[in-house]
Amino acid sequence: MIGNSKVTKILYGGDYNPEQWPEETREQDMKYLKEAGIDVVTLNVFNWAMIQPSEEIYDFLELDETVKCVTDNGMSICMATSTGAHPAWMARRYPEILRTEFNGMKRKFGGRHNSCPNSCAFRHFSAELSSRLAEHYRGQKNIVAWHVSNEYGGACYCENCENAFRVWLRKKYGSLEAVNKAWNTHFWGHTFYEWEEIVAPNLLSEHFEERRSMFPGITLDYKRFMSDSMLENFRAEYNAIRKWIPDAQITTNLMGLYPGLDYQKWGKYMDFVAWDNYPEAAEGPADIAFKHDLMRGVKRDLPFCLMEQTPSVSNWLPSATLKRPGEMRLISYQAVAHGADTVMFFQMRQSMASCEKFHGAVIQHVGSDQSRVFRECMQLGAELRELGDATLGSMAKPKTAILYDWNNRWAIEGSSGLSLDIEYPEEVLQYYRPLFAANIDVDVIEMQEDLGRYQLVIAPELYMVKPGVKESLEKFVQDGGTLVLSLYCGIANENDQVVCGGYPGELRGLAGIWTEEFDALKEKENRFVWNGTEYPGRYVFAISHCEQAEGLAEYQSDFYAGTPVLTRNAYGKGQVYYIGTRSNAAFYHDFMKVICEEAGIESCARELTKEAPERMEITRRSSEKGDFWFCLNHKEEKKQLLLKVSVTDIVARKTYAAGETISFAPYDVKILRKQEAVK
C-alpha cells in the first residue's frame, strides 16, 4: 500500500505522543509496545508549537530523541506534519490566520481546526514546516509514510475566504454573467454587478438556518470552494515534502461520512487513503462496513490505511461505551476484510489531561501490561505477526456498485422543498445493508466512475446528475446492466438547477417514467403490495406515471392510490428499477434479494459454505496469492460454519476439510484460504 519494500506485514500501531509525558516513561513505553507487537508509530501529529516556538526558530531536538528511541526499538514511523493546530504566537502576530464561524463569530486562539485555509500566513508557515521536516528527516529510512495535518474539517467565512471565493468563481465560470446564470440570481433580485458584491453564504447572508439556504447554488459552490481550499493546503504540504523526498508516500486521515469535504476529489491527490474509524454505539456492522467500502472507493484498486480507532473507549461520543471483550479484534479485522493494510490506534499511551484524557489507548493510565485492553492488543499483535504478508495488496472484486457523491449530498441538504426526514447517507444505507447481510461485496463509487466492471449499479437519491452521468448510465444498462434508482432522482444539474421537462429530468427516458409530484408526510404511511407481500411507504411519495416502464406495485391509499410506486423499464439489454418511496428493512431485504438473483450477483461466501450463519459477515479479498475469506461473527454467541471446500485458517495455521464445521466464539474472526491456493 505505501510502496515500501520493507513493509512485510500489516502495520500495527498508531499515534505516539511522548512529549505529553515525563521523559522517563519512554523506556517503559517501548517495553510495553514491543510486547504488544506494535511495529509502527505515528509521530508529531500536534507538535507545531514545540518545533517552532517562534517565527524564526525551528527546534527538532525533542522530536529527534523520539525518532531515535522508536528507531532503536525497531519500529517504523508515520511522520506527521503537525499543521492541524497552529501555535499561539502565530495567532497573536497574524490574527488573520484565525477562522470566522458560520454565524459570523471571529475565533480567538484555542483548539484545533482553527486556521483559515485561505490565510497567506497559514499557507506559508504550514508548507514551510513540512519542507523543513522533510529536509531534516529525508535520510530517515524507517519513515514509511507521511501524514499531513490531521482530520481536515470545518469551514471559514472570513474576508480571506470571501476574496479567495471570488477568485475561485472567476476561474470556474469565467464571467460574472455566467455566475448569475448558474445561481439563477434573477430570483429575489439577487443579481451581482461586481465581483466584490459576492459574500460568503452563512447566517449573515444567504442562509435562514445552518443547513438550508435561500440560494443553494451559492452554498453548493462555497462548499466546493472550501473543500478545494483545504485540498490546496494539503497539496502545498505534499509538494513541500516531495521536494526533498521524491518517493515519499503521503496521505492524511479522512473521516468516513464526514460531510464537509469532497473526499472523492481528494483521493486523486493522495498516494493512499487513510481514515479514522470511530463508530457510534447505535451503528451496526453494516454501517461500519459501508464506511470502509466508501473509503476504499475514494482511491479504487488500492488498499487503504486504518489510521485511527480506539482499542476501548471513544471519549467524544455521548456515552463512552467500552468495546466488549473481543470486539476490538473483530472491528480491526473488519477493516482488513474491507481493504485495510494497517491496523492503527489513537493512541499508544493515554493522555494525562485535556479533552482526550479518557480516550482509550494501548497503555492506559495505570501504566501496566496487565489490563484487559493491553492483553487484547497483544493478542492481535501476535496474530498480525503470524499473518505476515499473506493478505497485503489483496483487493475485493465486486460486481455490484453503489453510487455515493458528496456534491449530490450537499445539493440535497441545501435545498428547501425536499423532506428533511430523508437523509442522503441513510437512504444509501437502506440499499447497502441487505447486500451486507447477504455477504455480497460492494464497491462504493462516485457517479462519474466507469461502470464497465459491474453487473448491478444502485444509485439512491441521485438528485444531481453531473455531466456525462446520463450517458454512462445509459451505456451501462444498454450493455446488460441492472440499475436501481430511488427518490428525487434526476431532478437537478451540477449547479442545482432543476432540469425542466418533467422529473426525473435527464433520466426520464432511462427510467421510463414521469414523476409529476412528491408528497412528503412525516406521520402518515401509505402501503403497497409487491410479490404478494404488503410493505409500508414512508416520508416521501413520488407520484409517477409509467411511460415505457412497467408498474410492479401501486400505492394503496390517498388521492394517488393506484399510481405506481415501484417500476421496471427494459432498456437495451438491461433494465432499470425505480422505487418512489422509503420503505422498511424487510422490503429492501426482499427487493435486493430478487434484484441480485436477476442480475446474477452471488454471495462471496457461495463457494465457501452452503449458507452463512445469521450475522456472520463473510467478505473476500483476492490477489496472486489466492482468495481470502474473512469470516467475522458479530454476535455475542457461538456460531458454526459448515464448509463446502477444504481451507486453511492462515492465522491459526489449522486446516479443515470439506464437510467439516468450524466453530466461532462470540466476536470471533477467522481468515480462510482454499488449500489448493497455498504454495
C-alpha atoms as one frame of an Amber mdcrd trajectory, in Angstrom:
protein
   0.000   0.000   0.000   2.641   2.510   0.979   5.147   1.437  -1.605   7.903
   0.475   0.815   9.646  -2.864   0.288  10.462  -3.064   3.996   6.773  -3.470
   4.842   6.245  -7.225   5.025   3.097  -7.399   7.149   0.003  -5.458   8.127
   1.416  -2.491  10.028   0.224  -2.349  13.629   0.460   0.700  15.855  -0.783
   4.274  15.936  -0.319   7.730  17.451   2.503   8.078  19.964   2.873  11.364
  21.831   5.690  11.000  24.393   6.097  14.782  24.608   2.905  14.739  26.712
   4.553  12.515  29.323   7.640  12.693  31.572  10.762  11.573  29.722  11.292
   8.574  31.992   8.125   6.887  30.674   9.617   6.316  27.211  11.735   3.334
  28.194   8.729   1.645  29.793   6.587   2.565  26.782   8.998   0.831  24.427
   8.922  -2.317  26.515   5.148  -2.444  26.531   4.705  -1.508  22.866   7.125
  -4.195  21.719   5.326  -6.659  23.985   2.043  -5.704  22.268   3.545  -6.278
  18.809   3.488  -2.589  17.820   5.698  -2.034  14.779   4.687   1.444  13.535
   4.052   4.713  15.372   2.634   7.974  14.080   4.752  10.804  15.476   4.474
  14.582  15.585   0.736  14.986  15.000   0.336  18.099  17.205   3.860  19.387
  17.833   3.941  22.619  15.831   4.303  24.745  18.981   7.153  22.533  20.222
   9.047  22.515  16.918   8.535  26.194  16.068   8.408  28.220  19.310   8.743
  31.478  17.350   8.668  32.679  13.772  12.451  32.444  13.422  13.259  29.259
  15.365  12.825  25.591  14.413  13.858  23.091  17.077  13.829  19.353  16.270
  15.750  18.201  19.341  12.896  16.583  21.267  11.392  15.025  18.147  14.849
  13.709  17.215  15.032  11.961  20.580  11.668  10.297  19.996  12.635   9.278
  16.460  15.856   7.741  17.773  14.017   5.965  20.569  11.450   4.261  18.341
  14.068   3.542  15.647  16.384   1.896  18.142  13.455  -0.269  19.182  12.855
  -1.480  15.646   9.680   0.444  14.826   8.632   2.112  11.593   7.417   5.711
  11.587   4.485   7.502  10.023   5.703  11.104  10.249   3.006  13.756  10.683
   3.493  17.413   9.819   1.823  18.909  12.945  -0.131  21.501  10.971  -3.556
  20.615  12.388  -3.135  23.231  15.144  -1.090  26.413  14.779   0.951  27.870
  17.683  -0.242  30.737  19.894   2.417  33.190  18.701   1.155  32.806  15.145
  -2.405  33.748  16.093  -1.147  36.773  18.038   1.211  38.019  15.323  -1.029
  37.126  12.371  -4.647  37.367  13.600  -5.983  36.885  10.058  -4.987  33.236
  10.450  -7.989  32.672  12.762 -11.252  31.370  11.388 -14.654  33.026  11.261
 -17.552  30.730  12.101 -20.772  30.162  10.151 -22.600  32.625  12.402 -20.005
  35.351  11.731 -18.132  34.968  15.036 -14.382  35.572  14.768 -12.402  32.930
  16.631  -9.580  33.525  19.092  -6.633  31.210  19.647  -7.655  27.829  21.037
  -8.435  24.344  19.848  -7.590  22.808  16.520  -9.226  23.255  13.102  -8.889
  26.968  13.792  -6.678  28.015  10.850  -8.190  29.875   7.902  -7.309  27.749
   4.847  -7.012  30.898   2.722  -4.739  32.817   5.094  -1.469  33.617   3.321
   0.314  33.348   6.669  -1.071  29.882   7.355  -0.239  28.651   3.878   3.298
  29.951   4.149   4.070  28.612   7.613   2.407  25.201   7.133   4.207  24.479
   3.865   7.490  25.763   5.326   7.171  23.485   8.358   6.525  20.468   6.123
   9.504  21.380   3.977  11.834  21.669   6.979  10.571  18.380   8.432  11.146
  16.594   5.139  14.600  18.129   4.737  15.541  17.204   8.285  14.302  13.589
   8.066  14.921  12.816   4.395  17.540  10.236   5.337  15.419   8.509   7.996
  14.992   5.061   6.428  12.254   3.783   8.736   9.758   6.531   7.808   7.290
   4.528   5.720   4.664   7.265   5.268   3.979  10.980   5.753   0.781  12.181
   7.406  -0.207  15.766   6.502  -2.132  17.761   9.133  -4.904  15.844  10.922
  -8.589  15.291  10.138  -9.126  18.302   7.884 -12.550  19.777   8.530 -14.732
  22.708   9.465 -15.096  25.834   7.352 -14.200  29.515   7.414 -16.229  32.580
   6.383 -13.699  35.389   6.856 -12.621  38.093   4.412  -9.647  35.970   3.300
 -12.113  33.306   2.219 -14.560  35.736   0.598 -11.759  37.162  -1.553 -10.458
  33.702  -2.426 -14.015  32.556  -3.223 -14.316  35.315  -5.826 -11.044  34.202
  -7.414 -12.266  30.589  -7.399 -15.522  31.671  -9.085 -13.667  33.633 -11.790
 -11.645  30.525 -12.582 -14.688  28.242 -12.600 -17.156  30.423 -14.527 -15.041
  32.983 -16.369 -17.507  35.837 -16.066 -19.973  37.377 -13.630 -22.714  36.828
 -16.204 -22.064  33.078 -16.067 -22.132  33.144 -12.249 -25.505  34.922 -12.222
 -26.868  32.383 -14.697 -25.586  29.374 -12.740 -27.061  30.692  -9.490 -30.300
  31.996 -11.069 -29.831  35.341  -9.345 -32.884  36.866 -11.044 -34.739  35.140
  -8.228 -35.478  37.685  -5.470 -33.448  40.319  -7.313 -30.119  38.839  -6.221
 -28.144  39.849  -9.324 -24.434  40.638  -8.822 -22.939  43.540 -10.779 -19.403
  43.476  -9.341 -17.320  40.565  -8.034 -16.912  42.355  -4.705 -20.659  42.076
  -4.093 -20.378  38.305  -3.643 -20.046  37.348   0.016 -19.655  34.085   1.879
 -23.019  32.313   2.283 -23.740  31.951   6.009 -26.191  33.156   8.659 -25.151
  36.748   7.930 -26.156  36.457   4.279 -27.943  33.746   2.280 -28.835  31.191
   4.974 -32.039  31.101   7.017 -30.728  28.104   9.004 -27.465  26.204   9.082
 -28.475  23.541   6.606 -30.766  25.314   4.153 -30.003  28.321   2.004 -32.137
  30.858   0.144 -29.664  30.435  -2.719 -28.494  26.814  -2.564 -26.420  27.210
  -5.729 -24.200  29.713  -3.907 -23.898  27.449  -0.875 -23.122  24.454  -3.080
 -20.273  26.317  -4.763 -18.964  27.577  -1.410 -18.808  24.011  -0.106 -16.874
  23.022  -3.231 -14.605  26.029  -2.783 -13.932  25.300   0.901 -13.132  21.657
   0.125 -10.790  22.824  -2.653  -9.161  25.382  -0.324  -8.240  22.739   2.223
  -7.150  20.436  -0.575  -4.763  23.187  -1.721  -3.372  23.298   1.836  -2.798
  19.548   1.672  -1.213  19.735  -1.776   1.119  22.563  -0.704   2.447  20.423
   2.148   2.511  17.368  -0.132   4.698  19.202  -2.653   6.950  20.560   0.102
   7.642  17.001   1.271   8.101  15.647  -2.253  10.682  18.353  -2.986  13.028
  16.662  -0.505  11.772  13.062  -0.703  10.594  12.325  -4.274   9.321   8.828
  -3.441   7.584   9.752  -0.167   4.181   8.131   0.365   1.867  10.885   1.605
  -1.665  10.872   2.981  -3.984  12.494   5.510  -6.658  10.937   7.681 -10.206
  11.134   6.326 -13.346  10.603   8.404 -15.769   8.307   6.589 -19.129  10.014
   6.035 -17.858  13.433   7.149 -19.967  15.868   5.093 -17.620  18.829   4.712
 -15.042  17.659   2.160 -15.309  16.041  -1.255 -13.157  13.015  -0.438 -13.588
  11.573  -3.928 -11.782  14.596  -5.355  -9.176  14.479  -2.569  -8.387  10.848
  -3.348  -6.901  11.832  -6.703  -4.135  13.725  -4.879  -3.354  11.243  -2.093
  -0.824   8.452  -2.507  -3.076   6.197  -0.454  -6.261   6.699   1.534  -6.204
   6.691   5.324  -9.189   7.099   7.580 -10.293   7.117  11.235 -12.987   4.659
  12.327 -14.930   5.715  15.428 -18.354   4.055  15.158 -21.147   5.180  17.423
 -22.871   2.664  19.680 -26.037   2.652  17.532 -24.162   1.739  14.349 -24.377
  -1.858  13.257 -21.710  -3.898  11.459 -23.176  -2.994   8.059 -22.909   0.740
   8.734 -19.244   0.372   9.687 -18.546  -1.843   6.669 -20.170   0.734   4.384
 -17.743   3.422   5.539 -14.784   1.111   4.907 -16.077   0.435   1.393 -16.683
   4.156   0.853 -13.113   4.977   1.887 -11.731   2.157  -0.275 -13.668   3.623
  -3.196 -12.068   7.058  -2.747  -8.943   5.574  -4.336 -10.049   2.423  -6.068
  -7.789  -0.563  -6.699  -5.534   0.236  -3.731  -5.787  -0.969  -0.130  -6.407
   1.758   2.439  -4.914   2.564   5.820  -6.905   2.315   9.039  -5.140   5.286
  10.632  -7.102   5.581  13.871  -9.540   3.660  16.020  -9.800   3.216  19.761
  -8.862  -0.007  21.499 -11.539   0.659  24.122 -13.408   3.963  24.625 -14.033
   6.926  22.352 -14.407   9.874  24.706 -16.079  12.076  22.074 -19.311  10.070
  21.975 -22.257  10.991  24.238 -21.844   7.683  26.080 -18.335   6.299  26.500
 -19.243   2.673  25.830 -16.470   0.113  26.205 -15.661  -2.299  23.446 -16.681
  -5.700  24.749 -14.014  -8.426  25.089 -13.108  -9.491  21.555 -14.813  -6.529
  19.902 -11.598  -4.571  19.262 -10.121  -7.583  17.474 -13.328  -8.043  15.489
 -13.586  -4.424  14.375  -9.887  -4.367  13.460 -10.226  -7.410  11.237 -13.383
  -5.962   9.702 -11.262  -3.068   8.417  -8.759  -5.549   6.973 -11.607  -7.557
   5.440 -12.742  -4.481   3.526  -9.301  -3.475   2.269  -7.079  -2.126   5.061
  -3.369  -2.945   5.082  -2.820  -1.349   8.504  -4.434  -1.552  11.943  -3.660
   1.598  13.939  -4.969   3.276  17.071  -5.310   6.627  18.667  -3.323   6.261
  20.783  -0.372   4.364  22.266  -0.442   5.895  25.766  -3.470   7.552  27.346
  -3.191  11.331  27.817  -2.805  12.740  31.321  -5.015  15.813  30.841  -7.189
  17.861  28.476 -10.213  16.798  26.465  -8.951  13.355  25.363  -7.642  12.164
  28.717 -10.331   9.464  28.893  -9.927   8.338  25.282  -8.769   4.730  25.055
  -5.161   3.696  24.476  -2.977   0.610  24.314  -1.206   1.706  27.528  -3.810
   3.034  29.950  -3.405   5.418  32.875  -2.446   2.508  35.124   0.769   2.147
  33.084   0.684  -1.642  33.066   0.655  -4.577  30.672  -1.913  -6.397  32.843
  -5.085  -4.602  31.715  -7.713  -6.374  29.613  -7.247  -3.853  26.798  -3.493
  -4.342  26.684  -3.809  -8.136  26.644  -6.257  -7.950  23.737  -3.924  -5.601
  21.834  -1.049  -8.021  22.491  -3.099 -10.944  21.149  -3.941  -9.044  17.964
  -0.315  -8.006  17.529   0.802 -11.643  17.730  -1.826 -12.679  15.166  -0.852
  -9.964  12.705   2.770 -11.024  13.046   1.716 -14.607  12.245  -0.391 -13.412
   9.301   2.653 -11.731   7.786   2.283 -10.519   4.218  -0.359 -13.063   3.187
  -3.136 -10.536   2.538  -1.032  -7.451   1.702  -2.168  -5.821  -1.524  -5.194
  -8.070  -1.942  -8.462  -6.447  -3.017 -12.167  -7.141  -3.251 -13.559  -7.655
  -6.774 -17.249  -6.724  -6.540 -19.732  -6.908  -9.385 -22.066  -4.556  -7.513
 -21.604  -0.816  -7.021 -23.469   1.836  -5.051 -23.136   5.460  -6.128 -22.341
   7.956  -3.364 -21.378  11.539  -4.149 -20.523  14.438  -1.823 -21.727  17.111
  -4.274 -25.038  15.295  -4.517 -25.293  15.248  -0.721 -24.554  18.980  -0.480
 -27.208  19.808  -3.072 -29.863  17.702  -1.341 -29.114  19.081   2.109 -29.103
  22.701   0.948 -32.441  22.621  -0.857 -35.809  23.545   0.602 -38.855  21.603
  -0.538 -37.314  18.149  -0.053 -38.164  16.103   3.010 -35.760  16.616   5.902
 -36.759  13.129   7.084 -34.812  11.548   4.222 -31.090  11.831   4.950 -28.904
  11.005   1.967 -26.432   8.700   3.783 -29.305   6.788   5.388 -31.044   6.393
   2.016 -27.855   4.849   0.615 -27.534   2.534   3.627 -31.065   1.205   3.062
 -29.733  -0.496  -0.070 -26.305  -1.398   1.300 -27.468  -3.225   4.437 -29.252
  -6.125   2.689 -26.227  -6.621   0.425 -24.026  -6.750   3.507 -26.382  -9.258
   5.161 -26.164 -11.447   2.055 -22.329 -11.256   2.086 -22.213  -9.554  -1.293
 -19.072  -7.476  -1.832 -19.812  -3.891  -2.874 -17.819  -1.000  -4.306 -18.979
   2.465  -3.202 -18.098   4.864  -6.016 -18.717   8.400  -7.264 -21.272   8.949
 -10.003 -18.719   9.656 -12.755 -16.807   6.370 -12.347 -16.501   3.836 -15.186
 -19.271   1.267 -14.664 -17.948  -1.341 -17.090 -16.812  -3.820 -14.419 -20.235
  -4.095 -12.740 -23.440  -6.056 -13.313 -25.586  -4.188 -10.774 -25.437  -0.448
 -10.003 -27.579   1.188  -7.317 -27.988   4.976  -7.379 -30.027   6.021  -4.323
 -31.420   9.565  -4.370 -29.389  10.609  -7.419 -30.786  14.134  -7.181 -27.887
  15.773  -9.044 -26.811  14.433 -12.427 -23.334  15.632 -13.354 -22.176  15.934
 -16.982 -21.650  12.558 -18.635 -23.546  10.577 -15.984 -26.707  10.148 -18.082
 -24.672   8.709 -20.952 -22.662   6.463 -18.613 -25.801   5.023 -17.020 -27.474
   4.540 -20.402 -24.484   2.634 -21.776 -24.284   0.501 -18.630 -27.930  -0.552
 -18.930 -27.863  -0.924 -22.724 -24.951  -3.339 -22.341 -26.985  -5.539 -19.996
 -26.566  -3.985 -16.571 -29.241  -3.600 -13.911 -29.734  -0.093 -12.487 -31.734
   0.793  -9.366 -32.917   4.380  -8.884 -34.779   5.881  -5.936 -36.338   9.086
  -4.585 -35.700  12.506  -6.108 -33.500  11.103  -8.884 -32.562  13.200 -11.908
 -34.026  16.466 -10.632 -31.100  18.901 -10.895 -27.895  19.546 -12.794 -24.455
  20.181 -11.276 -25.457  23.795 -10.409 -28.569  22.610  -8.536 -30.845  23.966
 -11.255 -33.951  21.891 -11.942 -33.880  20.111 -15.299 -37.216  21.086 -16.807
 -39.355  18.796 -18.934 -40.579  16.501 -16.182 -38.899  14.539 -13.415 -36.591
  12.608 -13.428 -35.055  15.041 -15.892 -32.237  13.577 -17.969 -33.064  10.115
 -16.613 -36.716  10.158 -17.709 -36.139   8.054 -20.810 -33.884   5.646 -18.946
 -36.359   5.121 -16.106 -39.354   5.103 -18.445 -41.479   7.167 -16.043 -42.714
  10.691 -15.469 -42.855  11.757 -11.844 -45.425  14.527 -11.574 -45.282  15.407
  -7.857 -43.784  14.446  -4.480 -45.872  14.204  -1.326 -43.997  14.387   1.983
 -45.903  13.088   5.013 -43.960  12.611   8.222 -46.647  10.959  10.344 -48.676
   9.096   7.716 -47.857   5.821   5.956 -49.056   4.533   2.613 -48.948   0.854
   1.664 -48.083  -1.156  -1.436 -48.076  -4.838  -2.379 -45.163  -6.397  -4.238
 -44.601 -10.112  -4.907 -47.587 -10.925  -2.728 -46.326  -9.061   0.369 -47.530
  -5.725   1.722 -44.937  -3.115   2.668 -45.124   0.432   4.064 -44.282   3.611
   2.211 -42.935   6.368   4.448 -41.950  10.042   4.494 -41.928  10.742   0.740
 -44.215   9.518  -2.045 -43.305  10.060  -5.688 -46.483  10.357  -7.746 -45.433
   8.864 -11.078 -46.843   7.713 -14.408 -45.475   4.811 -16.427 -44.348   5.742
 -19.920 -42.172   2.899 -21.233 -41.843   1.324 -17.787 -43.939  -1.437 -16.266
 -45.632  -0.826 -12.916 -44.795  -3.526 -10.347 -46.574  -2.105  -7.277 -49.098
   0.660  -6.584 -49.972   2.941  -3.685 -52.968   1.671  -1.737 -54.357   4.947
  -0.380 -54.647   8.744  -0.692 -55.587  10.531  -3.897 -52.725   8.853  -5.766
 -53.868   5.312  -4.931 -53.325   3.134  -7.993 -50.301   5.047  -9.263 -47.012
   3.133  -9.457 -44.583   3.165  -6.521 -42.232   0.527  -7.963 -41.450   0.280
 -11.685 -39.206  -1.619 -14.079 -38.100  -0.447 -17.518 -36.412  -2.631 -20.129
 -33.654  -0.597 -21.787 -31.364  -2.215 -24.340 -30.126  -5.494 -22.896 -30.638
  -4.331 -19.310 -33.298  -2.952 -17.021 -33.943  -0.028 -14.698 -35.887  -0.199
 -11.429 -37.328   2.838  -9.667 -38.568   2.939  -6.054 -40.652   6.040  -5.339
 -40.835   5.928  -1.545 -38.869   4.991   1.573 -39.935   1.590   2.892 -38.789
  -0.670   5.740 -35.865  -3.067   6.165 -37.993  -6.082   5.182 -38.758  -4.543
   1.785 -35.139  -3.693   0.988 -34.075  -7.189   2.052 -36.678  -8.846  -0.186
 -36.220  -6.436  -3.072 -32.425  -6.649  -3.190 -32.602 -10.458  -2.976 -34.728
 -10.566  -6.128 -32.653  -7.955  -7.941 -29.378  -9.739  -7.179 -30.757 -13.050
  -8.413 -31.922 -11.419 -11.653 -28.569  -9.657 -12.137 -26.541 -12.803 -11.433
 -24.972 -11.364  -8.259 -23.889 -14.064  -5.813 -22.624 -14.075  -2.255 -18.849
 -14.115  -1.981 -19.378 -16.990   0.503 -21.139 -19.222  -2.066 -18.015 -21.261
  -2.778 -17.097 -21.490   0.899 -20.343 -22.570   2.559 -23.889 -23.541   1.634
 -25.402 -20.979   3.993 -23.654 -18.464   6.212 -24.941 -18.170   9.783 -27.021
 -15.115  10.676 -24.912 -12.030  11.393 -21.717 -13.695  10.279 -20.027 -11.316
   7.895 -18.069 -13.012   5.124 -16.131 -10.934   2.655 -13.363 -11.791   0.230
 -10.046 -10.233  -0.768  -8.053 -11.618  -3.696  -4.506 -11.399  -5.020  -1.984
 -13.565  -6.832  -1.613 -15.411  -3.520  -5.208 -16.605  -3.653  -8.678 -15.790
  -2.354  -9.070 -14.962   1.338 -12.397 -15.243   3.124 -12.702 -13.083   6.219
 -15.345 -14.637   8.477 -16.499 -12.381  11.319 -19.005 -13.347  13.989 -20.794
 -10.154  15.032 -22.902 -11.912  17.672 -22.285 -12.419  21.380 -22.953 -16.110
  20.889 -21.168 -19.057  19.309 -21.619 -19.798  15.610 -20.966 -22.791  13.359
 -19.814 -22.671   9.726 -20.218 -25.780   7.544 -17.553 -25.880   4.811 -18.030
 -26.824   1.157 -14.283 -26.717   0.407 -11.046 -27.507   2.203  -9.444 -24.425
   3.746  -6.577 -23.273   5.911  -7.035 -20.835   8.799  -3.978 -18.750   7.956
  -3.681 -17.215  11.424  -4.107 -20.391  13.490  -2.291 -22.468  10.810  -5.041
 -25.067  11.025  -6.610 -26.926   8.097 -10.225 -28.007   7.679 -11.594 -30.484
   5.139 -14.719 -30.011   3.048 -17.713 -31.097   5.097 -16.139 -30.077   8.419
 -17.693 -27.496  10.731 -15.723 -24.554  12.114 -16.741 -23.136  15.476 -16.670
 -19.398  16.136 -16.645 -17.924  19.629 -18.510 -14.629  20.281 -16.897 -11.809
  18.252 -14.549 -14.368  16.711 -12.701 -13.904  13.408 -11.039 -16.394  11.069
  -9.221 -15.788   7.787  -9.594 -18.773   5.465  -7.803 -19.673   2.239  -8.523
 -22.603  -0.044  -5.893 -25.289   0.460  -5.241 -25.506  -3.265  -4.142 -21.856
  -3.228  -1.398 -22.435  -0.650   2.027 -22.554  -2.294
